[in-house]
Amino acid sequence: MAKVAFLGLGVMGYPMAGHLVKAGHEVTVYNRTAAKAEAWAAEYGGSHAATPREAAAGCEFVMSCVGNDDDLRSVCVGEDGAFAGMGDGSIFVDHTTVSAKVTRELYDAASDRGIAFVDAPISGGQAGAENGVLSVMCGGDQPAYDKAEPIIDAYARICRRIGESGAGQMTKMCNQIAIAGLVQGLSEALHFAEKAGLDGRAVVEVISQGAAGSWQMSNRYETMIDDKFDHGFAVDWMRKDLGICLDTADEVGASLPVTALVDQFYKDVQKLGGGRWDTSSLIKRLRAMG
């Protein structure tokens, strides 16, 4: 078993760090709001530290799951950053969804200190984190990934190295691009069913067993029908992710017309006051249109 630090105890990080304890690892956590770290330590029996550097000191692995590029930089670099507390040969595993640019920047900064850096964004939502069944897509050096994979397995259903540094983040972008189109399509189908006077539940029971079936349909159709949107990844975070996708598409020369359109639809949802609603709230926009 390993000595591990976990930085960031949001809706994903909190249960992920808990799974590491359940797997037998010695875990120290850090969170920007110290009360959350104290509550986690009381619940799981691990320890907490006042800074990322203190949490990372003496650890073989440091995992992070924070908010965005700037948040990731803040826990990695600087006098109180994790890199300053990590020893030669240790491994930093980042589960945040960030740009490939900041990933490569931090990969280089870590390498200069003799630290390995693996980008390992996740998919599966809060339920996946709580149940330990996340999909983890990784980029970085093969030897570092090989050492980190058994640790990540504590909360993963599947974990794969896709390629060099940044490849994990690029794969997460593919994930978000696919989800955006799926949720809009599902929203339109359910909206159409409502307008046509059909029983939405009966419709989904049938079409979910055919080519239209998807994770989004199976897990979100009922709450969408019931107009409940507090069951997953928030619109504000999705727009952050789609912004990364669209910026990167410009860099690599990819065309993402549907993604760009759905991003604007999510902007409409934000204007409705739905920034903290989950991503299935695209149907609210259609209902608001009449």
C-alpha atoms as one frame of an Amber mdcrd trajectory, in Angstrom:
protein
   0.000   0.000   0.000   1.148   3.535  -0.729   1.407   6.891   0.990  -0.892
   9.177  -1.000  -1.990  12.820  -0.900  -5.288  13.986  -2.383  -5.781  17.659
  -3.229  -9.330  18.930  -3.738 -12.392  17.556  -1.969 -15.316  18.595  -4.136
 -18.194  16.338  -5.101 -15.743  14.110  -6.988 -12.576  14.327  -4.916 -14.196
  13.726  -1.528 -15.414  10.180  -2.283 -12.393   9.397  -4.490 -10.039  10.095
  -1.592 -12.257   7.927   0.577 -11.884   4.990  -1.800  -8.113   5.264  -1.444
  -8.449   4.777   2.315 -10.801   1.835   1.785  -8.169   0.293  -0.511  -5.686
   0.423   2.350  -3.581   3.424   1.377  -2.293   5.993   3.863  -4.015   9.206
   2.741  -3.471  12.868   3.594  -5.865  15.404   2.102  -5.800  19.123   1.373
  -8.739  21.342   0.508  -8.903  25.108   0.034 -11.720  25.180   2.601 -10.074
  23.554   5.599 -13.366  22.541   7.219 -14.041  20.149   4.338 -10.648  18.479
   4.859 -11.308  18.180   8.589 -14.713  16.606   7.927 -13.190  14.143   5.464
 -10.479  13.128   7.951 -13.101  12.595  10.647 -15.196  10.443   8.312 -12.472
   8.308   6.769  -9.756   8.304   9.399  -7.070   9.823   7.183  -5.178  13.009
   7.953  -5.340  16.556   6.566  -2.767  19.247   5.907  -2.821  23.041   5.734
  -1.096  23.348   2.334  -0.568  21.195  -0.758   3.148  21.111   0.049   2.523
  19.711   3.534   0.039  17.149   2.194   2.483  15.980  -0.472   5.543  15.713
   1.775   6.867  12.160   1.781   4.118  10.829  -0.491   4.763   8.447  -3.361
   1.652   9.664  -5.180  -0.193  12.979  -5.166  -3.648  13.079  -6.753  -5.599
  16.247  -7.535  -9.167  17.056  -8.510  -9.707  20.809  -8.469 -11.606  23.344
 -10.582  -9.712  24.747 -13.559  -6.290  25.618 -14.987  -5.553  28.311 -12.406
  -6.686  26.121  -9.507  -4.410  23.339 -10.707  -1.422  25.660 -10.993  -2.083
  26.965  -7.492  -1.903  23.509  -5.902   1.126  22.419  -7.937   3.629  25.263
  -8.082   4.879  27.977  -5.774   6.312  27.874  -2.278   3.299  26.042  -0.847
   2.587  23.959  -3.958   2.697  20.186  -3.989   5.750  20.026  -6.251   7.794
  21.739  -3.528   6.971  18.933  -1.122   7.370  15.976  -3.472  10.505  13.886
  -3.616  12.469  12.638  -6.606  10.657   9.779  -8.349   7.237  10.596  -6.918
   4.192  10.814  -9.204   1.557  13.542  -9.531  -1.775  12.375 -10.987  -4.203
  15.096 -12.030  -7.895  14.203 -12.319  -9.051  17.754 -13.078 -10.499  18.581
 -16.489  -8.128  21.291 -17.724  -6.470  22.383 -20.948  -3.807  20.228 -22.542
  -1.664  23.382 -22.503  -1.522  23.630 -18.706  -1.033  19.870 -18.484   2.093
  20.033 -20.646   3.309  23.110 -18.776   3.057  21.280 -15.446   4.471  18.072
 -16.920   7.601  20.059 -17.822   7.728  21.785 -14.419   7.409  18.447 -12.663
  10.064  16.833 -14.857  12.502  19.582 -13.919  12.111  18.483 -10.300  12.407
  14.761 -11.010   8.652  14.270 -10.574   6.416  12.355 -13.004   3.126  13.962
 -14.075   0.146  11.979 -15.365  -2.952  13.741 -16.693  -5.897  11.529 -15.787
  -9.261  13.286 -16.227 -12.348  11.354 -15.224 -15.867  10.659 -16.425 -18.796
   9.125 -14.601 -20.118  11.983 -12.508 -20.724  12.185  -8.796 -22.370   8.756
  -8.737 -19.339   7.235 -10.453 -17.028   8.802  -7.891 -19.157   7.657  -4.950
 -19.428   4.111  -6.292 -15.788   3.875  -7.391 -16.614   3.206 -11.038 -15.098
   6.149 -12.907 -13.646   6.062 -16.401 -10.100   7.412 -16.278  -8.277   8.509
 -19.432  -4.565   9.122 -19.056  -1.620  10.810 -20.704   2.023  10.771 -19.664
   5.066   8.539 -19.587   4.375   4.800 -19.632   6.496   3.928 -16.545   4.721
   6.571 -14.440   1.319   5.402 -15.648   2.178   1.770 -14.856   2.977   2.727
 -11.257  -0.081   4.986 -10.867  -2.688   2.636 -12.353  -2.971   0.341  -9.294
  -3.606   3.411  -7.123  -6.207   4.847  -9.527  -7.953   1.451  -9.605  -9.381
   2.245  -6.155 -12.076   4.370  -7.827 -11.974   3.322 -11.489 -14.121   1.019
 -13.583 -11.665   1.444 -16.449  -8.291   3.202 -16.624  -6.287   3.510 -19.829
  -3.200   5.367 -21.008  -4.044   6.985 -24.334  -0.671   8.530 -25.139   1.894
  11.130 -24.141   1.318  14.117 -21.857  -1.955  15.853 -22.729  -3.543  12.804
 -24.369  -5.756  12.203 -21.351  -7.118  15.733 -21.484  -7.676  15.467 -25.238
  -9.652  12.263 -24.653 -11.776  13.991 -21.989 -12.538  16.655 -24.594 -13.838
  13.897 -26.890 -16.014  12.734 -23.992 -17.536  16.181 -23.425 -18.050  16.757
 -27.155 -19.989  13.484 -27.390 -22.067  14.222 -24.289 -23.068  17.697 -25.498
 -24.692  16.348 -28.644 -26.299  13.389 -26.843 -27.952  15.549 -24.180 -29.306
  17.995 -26.742 -30.709  15.129 -28.818 -32.329  13.539 -25.759 -33.762  16.904
 -24.706 -35.317  17.424 -28.125 -36.767  13.893 -28.181 -38.400  14.276 -24.760
 -39.625  17.791 -25.612 -41.138  16.453 -28.838 -42.841  13.642 -26.917 -44.355
  16.155 -24.498 -45.644  18.384 -27.284 -47.059  15.378 -29.149 -48.962  14.234
 -26.065 -46.959  11.022 -25.636 -46.051   9.268 -22.382 -42.335  10.084 -22.173
 -41.572   7.141 -19.908 -43.222   4.715 -22.277 -41.391   6.256 -25.216 -38.013
   5.868 -23.516 -38.794   2.301 -22.419 -39.074   1.391 -26.075 -36.452   3.537
 -27.793 -33.790   2.954 -25.129 -33.670  -0.688 -26.178 -32.772   0.253 -29.752
 -30.187   2.370 -31.505 -31.181   5.541 -29.581 -30.125   4.102 -26.224 -27.333
   5.811 -24.237 -26.058   6.329 -20.690 -27.637   9.773 -20.718 -31.012   8.329
 -21.681 -30.906   5.553 -19.088 -29.724   7.757 -16.233 -31.316  11.138 -16.907
 -34.645  10.736 -18.716 -36.773  10.410 -15.570 -35.371  13.493 -13.858 -35.666
  15.410 -17.123 -39.338  14.434 -17.414 -39.867  15.413 -13.765 -38.093  18.763
 -14.283 -35.437  17.992 -11.653 -31.876  19.039 -12.374 -29.785  18.542  -9.246
 -28.384  15.133 -10.137 -25.009  15.681 -11.743 -22.396  17.792 -13.444 -23.286
  21.502 -13.354 -23.896  23.653 -16.442 -21.229  26.145 -15.299 -18.623  23.382
 -15.314 -19.820  22.009 -18.630 -19.403  25.430 -20.231 -15.877  25.578 -18.834
 -15.139  22.205 -20.406 -16.749  23.043 -23.741 -14.756  26.264 -23.848 -11.584
  24.172 -23.572 -12.872  21.891 -26.348 -13.631  24.778 -28.698 -10.320  26.557
 -28.029  -8.409  23.334 -28.641 -10.421  22.634 -31.800  -9.161  25.940 -33.191
  -5.597  24.937 -32.337  -5.761  21.518 -33.984  -7.998  22.461 -36.911 -11.083
  20.450 -35.888 -14.633  21.505 -36.781 -17.154  21.279 -33.916 -20.351  22.955
 -35.140 -22.754  21.002 -32.904 -20.567  21.511 -29.829 -20.403  25.248 -30.481
 -24.190  25.391 -30.823 -24.865  23.388 -27.656 -22.413  25.589 -25.759 -24.608
  28.563 -26.650 -27.693  26.612 -25.552 -26.026  26.090 -22.170 -25.397  29.838
 -22.089 -29.169  30.265 -22.459 -29.685  27.895 -19.517 -27.326  30.038 -17.437
 -29.458  33.070 -18.299 -32.467  31.157 -16.960 -30.628  30.918 -13.637 -29.494
  27.360 -14.230 -25.741  27.614 -13.850 -25.797  25.045 -11.050 -28.402  22.797
 -12.682 -27.005  19.583 -14.121 -26.278  19.265 -17.827 -29.579  17.533 -18.615
 -31.261  20.915 -18.029 -30.984  21.679 -21.743 -34.626  20.605 -21.889 -35.519
  23.569 -19.644 -34.443  25.873 -22.454 -36.841  24.139 -24.858 -39.692  24.292
 -22.370 -39.021  27.992 -21.785 -39.355  28.583 -25.519 -42.920  27.250 -25.381
